[in-house]
Amino acid sequence: MSDTSPSPRQVVCLGSAVLDRVRDGGAARDLAGGAALNVAVGIQRLGVSTTLLGVVSDDPAGRALTELLDTEGVQVLDAGGGRATSVVESRRTGGTVDYRFSSEVPSGLLALGEEHLGIVADAPVVVMSAMRVGNGPVLDRLVETLGSAAGYRLYDPNPRVRGDDDLDAHRREVLALSAVCDLVKLAREDIELLFPEPAPDVVASMLDRGVRAVLVTDGPLGASLTTAGFSLSVDAAIRSEDVVDPMGAGDATIAATAVSLLATGWPQTDLAWVPVLNAAMRAAALACRAIGGAASMPSASMMHIEHVAGSMATSAADGAP
């Protein structure tokens, strides 16, 4: 569903938005999901105004998503080019999630026009999550727009590929977009899916292409961030046995990172990155304690409570005999 007169927002999110039909051993429940939608809700809950560009059409699924996004305060602009809103069935078993999509067309495949690109060009922060535009003129225009954009550009490919041909095309698209981004987030399993090279070689290649920082998340092992000058790692903020649903963890990670960059600017040293990464890990941990991507995104008050609790636990451990 399209808002034809979008007002300026601090962050623009582009990519996947879906109606998530959750099956968890019982009856199905409909929740809002999709990587970009989750990130948009996560950023908005952390107190930053957000616009979502996704496939959110004037159909039953799209109207349901728009109603939720209106409640959250997220502005939505349809970028589907007339396509129907995607519905995905997710089955949760033990700590894993299996997805079944209503369409073979990727839910994050956007039909970006000049109106959308103008919004991207003017945004202080742009976050792309599970977004596809294809390897053609739209990709060329988006790369051109991002290359001259003044704001921070963050990218989480979050791939959902269908067959070897799509894998090759997706890899080319990821490399083209990464080259004009400040930060690229890659889950370790995403690296293994998209690239034949080992993770360190992929990270080095990204940096050679002009990426300022590559953030690699590795589930219960935490995350690492690498720039041209340094690399550092942080632990996860949740134990594996405490995870209820891992689906929104990566989205919460990049949402918290975007808010930190907007608040404090680009960290210039490894020590300056530590609080940014720790906040991202706290957001991921909070998301893992609830079911549903958008529904699991933490608020600013939840993040503050988690930070205080973590600080108290650290102080107690440091003072223990």
Residue, then its C-alpha position, 0 to 999 in steps of 0.5 A: m500500500s503506497d503513501t504518495s507523500p512520504s515525509p522525511r525520515q532519518v532511516v530508509c529501509l529497503g527489502s523484504a516485507v512479508l506476512d509470516r504465517v507461523r506454525d509452531g506445532g499448533a495452529a497458524r498465527d499471522l505475524a509481520g516479517g521480512a528482513a527489511l520490515n523487521v529492521a524498520v520496526g526495530i529502528q523505529r522502536l529504538g526511537v528513530s523515524t523510519t521509512l520502509l520501501g518494500v512490496v506492500s501492496d493494496d491486498p489483504a496481506g499488504r493491508a495487514l502489514t500496513e496496519l501494523l507498521d502504522t501502529e509502530g510509526v513506520q512509514v511505508l512506501d510500496a516498491g513492488g511495481g504492482r506485485a502482490t505482497s508475499v506470504v511465507e509459512s515458517r515452521r519452527t523446530g527446535g531452534t531452527v526455522d524452515y521457510r515456505f514462500s507463496s511465490e517463486v519471486p523473491s519477497g525482497l525484489l523491488a521495482l525502484g523508480e526515481e521517487h524511491l531513489g530520491i528518498v534513498a539519496d536524501a536519507p541520513v542512513v540507508v539499510m538494505s536487507a534481503m533486497r533484490v533488484g536484479n542485474g540490470p538498469v535498476l541495479d545500475r541506478l541504485v548503485e549510482t544513487l548509493g555511490s553519491a548518497a551523503g548518508y551511511r549505507l548499510y547492507d545485509p544481503n540475507p540471501r534466499v536463493r533458488g537454484d544455481d542460476d539465482l545464486d550466481a546472479h545474487r552473488r553478482e548483485v551483492l558484490a555490486l551493492s557492497a562496493v558502494c556501502d559503508l558496512v556490510k553485515l554477513a551471517r557466516e551461513d550466508i557467506e557459505l551459501l553465496f561464496p566459494e571462498p572461506a570467510p576471511d577471503v570474502v571479508a578481505s575482498m569486500l574491503d578491497r572493493g571499498v567497504r569500510a567495515v564488514l560485520v560477520t555474525d556467527g550465532p552463539l559465537g557472537a560477531s566480528l568486525t573487520t576494517a582496513g585497519f583492525s579487526l575485533s570480536v565480541d561475544a553473543a549476549i545470550r546462551s544457546e539454551d535460552v534462545v526461543d526464536p533466532m529469526g529476528a536476531g540478525d535484523a535486530t543486530i543491524a537495526a541497533t548498529a544503524v541507530s548507533l551510527l546515527a547517534t554517534g557517527w562512524p567509530q574511528t578506532d577498534l575501542a570506539w566500535v566495542p559499545v556499538l557491537n555490544a549494543a548490537m549483541r544485546a539487541a540480538a539477544l532480546a530478539c531471540r527471547a521472543i517469537g516473530g521477527a517484527a514482534s521480537m524487535p526490542s525497544a529502547s527501554m528494553m535495551h537500557i534494562e539489558h545494558v544495566a543488567g549486563s553491567m551489574a553482572t559484569s561488576a559482580a563477577d569482577g568483584a567476586p573472590 
